[in-house]
Amino acid sequence: MNQQFINYLAQVVGVLNIHADKNEAMADMITLTAKFMGQDGNPINFNASQELKETAEVLREHGGYIQEVIDEPHLLIIQ
């Protein structure tokens, strides 16, 4: 591989890291919101908090997929 391509891949991995971090931060914020909403005993808020928890789970799952690509950058190259 030439240096230009290696630099490109390094930049891609950097962007992926930022994206994974953003997903994790958003998941944390959504989880905190869900915990707050579920505390008042209102069934509507409880249902909404459950949906928020599911959304946070999806974000964390996507972050895991991104981390997998970061850990195994050869997955970025079409073989």
N, C-alpha and C positions, 0 to 999 in steps of 0.2 A: 504494500500500500504506500502511496506517496504521502508526503507530509500534509498536503492540502486536504486530502480526504480524511486523514487522522484528525486534523484540526476541526473539520466539519463534524465528524462523529463526536468529538469532545463537546462541541457547541450544542449538538442535539441532546447529548446526555445532560448537559447543564440545564437546558430548557425542560427536559423531562423531570429533573430533580425539583425545579421550581414548581412544576405542575403537581407533582406528588405532594410536596409540602403544602401547596394551596389546598389540595383535596383534604389533607389531614386537618388543616386549620379550620376549614369549612365544616368538616365532620364534627370537630370538637365544639364549635359554636352551635351547630344544630343540636347536638346532644345536650348541651347546657340549656338551650331554649326548650327542648322537649322535657327535660327534668322540671324546669320551672312551670311549664304549662300543665303538667300532670299532677301538680301538688294541690290544686284547689278543689278536687273532688267533682268538678264539672265533667260529665261524660263526653261532652263535645270536645273540651280541651284534652281530655284523656285520649280520645280517638286521634285527635290531631297530633298529640305528642307521640303516639305509636307510629304514625305515618312519618313523622320527623325522624324518629329513631331508625326506621327502615331506610330513609334517604341517607342518613349518616352512614349506615352499614354499606350501602352501595358506593358511596364516595370512598370509604376505606378500602373496599374491594377493588375499585378502579385504581386507587393508589398502590395497591399490591401488585396489580398487573404492570403498572408503570415501573415499579421497583424491580420487577422481574426483568424487564427490558434493560434497565440500568445495570443490573447485576450481570446480565448476559448480553452485552451489546452486539454480539454476532447475530442476534435475532433481528437487528435492524437491516441486515444485509440480505437481499433476496438471493437465495442459493439456487 
